[in-house]
Structure formats: structure tokens, C-alpha cells
């Protein structure tokens, strides 16, 4: 066994010394905890009577509210898609770009639609030429018919010739009507194909920010079965907070109810707003019925972003500088009233009826029956028996 030089302690003696120190350390920690508990608990005892937990009526502020978790979306946004099929040739803006209404966003290959428009115009020109020919023929047939009718009237011509001339004129008129109908049909086809050609260029329908792009350049989009989405534009200047409120709390919330919220990223900042809409159709999550409550909030500095999570407080009522007592001090009375027990200076206990106002889980507003400075009993009074007293700290043992 190693010995320390100059008559020092050996290793066994040092270990034994450290072991002796442990009871002192544990004892000091226990005494500190007991002392803190002793100092925290506030107990008042009437002379020769039981101990009470009390609280003093004080002036303060109170607020009652309903809390809910919410998700954030832009109030106004639009999914910009394509009305025609084809290969997506270009996409001009990037995600996050600011666009104005009418800006060119994307373009689809227009070759097919340009060909259709050219074919429609050629057909239309052909029909118009046929119409001009038919109208000239009608002019000639009218002259022949007039001569045939005059000859018949002068009894120098036959009735058959006059009838044939009249029928020929009517046939020419019918041909002109048919050509006019074909021209109208072809014109309608041309207008549709011109419109489709215009749809190959996609323009911004509103001012806003490009928040997402779901298509890629070179991708073939098929608009025959569904409207393919190219990108989304949103107005981020105003955000809508969608809070999910339980069915037990929803009757207390109305359109116009004031609300405030904070986000996970900025818990110390508060945004204010009012309820714009309560959606009548609920969502059911794990057998819990929740109703969506919508709140519009200005977002001029663009701090709020899409899909942020927020904790919303719906302010149902508030009062400032009013008398407050702990809610646990209230006891039910008759006809829905409340009773409190007041501890007098001489140690006697008095039952008092009180009229209350706003209330939450911690404090309640007292409208009548108490004054500031009164001591109310919050627990362990009367027949409930004496309150156990905090024990004295144990004596420190003598350690050898």
C-alpha cells in the first residue's frame, strides 16, 4: 500500500475521510429544501385554533379567455394553372418574386394552336369567297326570274319557264343562308382557337408574391382531365389565422370577438385581431369536434409566413384595477351565489356572501362583499381540522 511522504495520509485513510463527508453534504441539501418549504408556506393560526391558508384581497387586472392552436395562411391567394395542354416552355418568376397583375408568368409551346388559327382563317376566307359567288349568282337569278315573270304576264312566255326561274332564285337565296351559317360556325371556331392561343401565355391574375412553383420548364401539361397548377400567388400583406376551437368553447366566441396570438418563433410578440368568420362545418380529430375560427391580421413587415403555428387567445372579458381573490377561496352558496370565509384580526372566521364578476382558473373579480386588504381563507379551515404544521429541521447528528 502506497504511503504519502513525510508521514502523510495513506490512500485508505483518504477514502475513509471522503466517505465521512457525504452525510454532511446530504444533510445540508435536506435542510435547504426543508427551509425553503418552510419559508414558502404561509400559515395563519387563530389563538388556540386550527391553522389556515389565507390570501389578501388585492387590486389587479383580470382577463378571461379561450385558448386554441392555429395555423396561418394568406387571406388572398390564387393557384395559377393552364387552360390548354402542351409543353411548358418558360417560367419567368422565381419563388419569392413580387409580381403585378398582368405580368407574364409562363408560356406554353404555341405551335399547335397557331396552326389551328391559321387553318380556321383559311377556311373562313374560302367560305367568304363562296358567299360572294353565291350572292352574284343570286343577282343573276333574280334578273332571270323578273324577265320570266314579265313574259308570263305578257303571255309571251310559258308558265313552266316562269316557275323554274322563281325556284332557281329561291335556291340561290338558301345557298347564301347556308354559307352565312358556315361562316358564323367557322368564325366561332376561330375565336376559340385564338383564345386557346392566348392561353399559351399565362399572366398574373393579381398582385402578390410567388409562394410556390409546382411545374417545371419542359414539363408536358394535360389540361383535358384537370387544370394543372403552375404556381401560386399570394397577398402576404394580410394573413388569416385559422384557430381550431373545441365545441365546448365555441358558443362563447362570436364574430367580432377580440383575439391576440403569438408564434413559436416570436413568443414575446403579440398580434391583435378580431374574429372574421366561424365556419359552421366542424372537423373531427381523434373524436374531438373542432370548429375553425378565422382571424385576419395585417402583415406589413411580412414577419408572419405561411403555415406558421400560433397560440390564439380569444378575449372574452377583461377588467383592470379591480378587487381580486383566489378562485379557490370561493364556495358555492344559495341561488348560484358565492361565499367566502374571512379571517378577522382576532382570529375569528366569518362567512360572507360575495358578488363576483369575471373569473378564471386563478383569480376572480369581487364586485361586492369584500374590500381590499381583507384576508380570505383558501383552505384548511373550520371542520376540516387543523392544518399540519411544518416540522422543525432535524438536529444535525454528531458524526464521528
Buried (B, 14 or more C-beta within 10 A) or exposed (E): EEEEEEEEEEEEEEEEEEEEEEEEEEBEEEEEEBEEEBEEEEBBEBEEBBBBBBBEBEEEEBBBBBEBEBBBBBBBBBEBBBBBBBEBBBBBBEEEBEBEEEBEBBBBBBEBBEEBBEBBBEBBEEBBEBBEEBBEBBEEBBEBBEBBBEBBEEEEBEEEBBBBBBEBBEEBBEBBEBBBEBBEEBBEBBEEBBEBBEBBBBBBEBBBBBBBBEBEEEEEBEBEEEEBBBBBBBBBBBBBBBBBBBEEBBEBBEEEBBBBBBBEEEEEEEBEBBBBEBEEEBEEEEEEBBBBBBBBBEBEEEBBBBEBEBBBBBBBBBBEEBBBBBBBBBEEBEEEEBBBBBBEEEEEBEEBEBEBBBBBEEBBBBBEBBEEEBBBBBBBBEEEEEBEEBEEBEEEEEEE
